[in-house]
Amino acid sequence: DVELVPLQSLPALSDALTARRVDAVMIPEPFVSRLEAAGAGRTIVNTGDAFPWQSAVVMYSDRFAKDRPAAVAFMQGYVKASRHYFDAVLAKKGGSPYDEVVAITAKYTGAPPELIRKGFPYQDRDARLMPGDVGRSSSSPTAARSRCASSARAGSSASRRSPCSPRRTARRSTC
């Protein structure tokens, strides 16, 4: 059995796994590398390998969405940043634009650059949302079972077999 526990922030996910309040979390880099370096978790599945759809989207609050000029300006900036990220990190994988993205990520996450360089997630160059993916990622029984399987504590039963296994009974799992 899997109990989904919404923890509201990425640091809260890391803290819960480190304190062993949960068995598994789905979390992006650089948090994955931090958990592995601290011995608090290990990767058991990469979301890009497990899910044939997008697993993250940008959403606006109702209040922000009603301010159309601000919402459009934000999305234009987001698409521009997405293109820079894609070109620097995913297409070139090196050089000064890559180093700039690493430095910005380090500044805002507090993670050391050497951890950040271990892996960046995929993002569509134009920040496109594939609408069919939203339904598949939230309604698929397989997705519901495997969504929480990104990291698990080393040495725990989750390290030996996937939390997606029907034989696995999780005390708590987190998405």
N, C-alpha and C positions, 0 to 999 in steps of 0.2 A: 504494500500500500504506500501511496505517496501523499503527503499533506503539503499543499502549496502554502508558503508563508510569505506574504508580501512585506518586504523590509524597507522599501521606499528609496534606498540609495545604494550606490555601489560600495562605498566604505562600510555600510551596515552589513552588506552581504559578506565582505571579507572578514569583518569582525565576528560575525555569527559562525562562519566556518572555522576560524582560528580558535574560537572559544568552544567549539564542538557543540553549539546549540542547534546546528543543522548538519546533515550528512553530505549535502551537495548543493552547489550553486551554479547558475549560468551567469558568467561574468566575462567582460572583455579584457584585453590587454590595456594597460600594463598590470592590472590586478592579478591576472593569472600567473604571470612571472613572479610577482611579489609573493603570492601564496606558495608557489613552488620553492622559491629561494628560502623562504622562512620554514619550510618543511610542514606547512599547515595544509597543503593539498597537492594534488597531482591531477593533470589533465587526463580525463578518460575518453573524451570525445571533443573534437573541434566542431563548433556549430556549423561551419561552412561545409564540413564533410557529412554531417548528419542530416541537415535540412536542405532540401532542394528548393528553398524559397528564402525570401528576406526574413530576418528575425528582428529588425529594428526599424522604426519609422520616426519622423518628426511630427509632432502633433501640437496644435495650438489650443489654448483655453478659449472658451466662448468669448470672453471679454477681449482677448488679444485679436481673435479672428474678426471681430466686429470693427476693429481699427484697421480697415483694409490697407491704407497707405503704409502703415507700420508692418503689417503682416507681409505684404508684397516686398517691401524693402528688406525685411529679414530673410525671406526666401531667396531673393536675388543674391544677397550676401552669402547665404548658405550654399547655393549652387556654385557661386564663384569659388568659395573655399573648398567645396567638394572636388571641383575640377583641379585646383591646385594640389590637393591631397592626392588624388588619383595619379596625376602626372608625376608628382615628386616621389611618391611612396610606392605605388603599385606598378607604374609603367617604367620608371627609370631606376628605382631602388638604389639610388646613390647620388652623390654630388651635393652642391650647396642647397638646392631646394629641399632635398631629403633631410639634410642636417637641420634646416630651418624648422621643418615639421617635427623632428625629434626634439629640438629645443623648446618649441611651443608646447608640445605634449608634456615634456618634463616640467616646464614651468607651472602648468595648470593641474597636473596630477601629483606632483611631488615625487614622481618615480625617477630613479637615475636613468640617464640616457642609455646605458648598456642594457637595462631591462627593456626599455622601450624598443630598442633595435631588434629584440628577439621576435617581434611580430606585430604587425598592424592588421586590423580587420579589413575585409573587402568592403568597398562602398562603390556604388554606381557612379560613374564620372559625372553624370548630370543630376545626381541625387534623385533619380526617378523612383517612384513608388510603383510597384507592380501590384495593382489592386487585387488581383486574384490570389496573390500570396497572403494577404491579410486573412482572408477566410480560411485558407488551407492551414496556416500556422496556428490559428486559434481553434479550429474544429477537428483537426485530425487526431484520432485516438493514439496513433503512434507519436505524434508531436506531444500530446499530453503526457505520455509516459517518458519520453526522452528529453523533454525540454530542460529538465533540471539536472542533466548528467554531465555538465561541463567540467566540474572539478570535484574531487573527493579527497578526504584525508588519507595520507599515506598510512598503510597498515590497517585501515578499517576494512570492514567487510565490503564497503563500496570500492575499495582498491582492488579487490579480487574479482568482483563481477559487477556488471553494470547495474545501477539503480533501476534500469528499465526492465530488468529481469523479473518475470512474474514471481519468482521465488524470493525476491528481495523484499523485505519489510523494512521500510525506512522509518526511523523515529520521526524525523522531520526532513523535508527537502525544500529547497528554496529556489524560486525563480525571481 
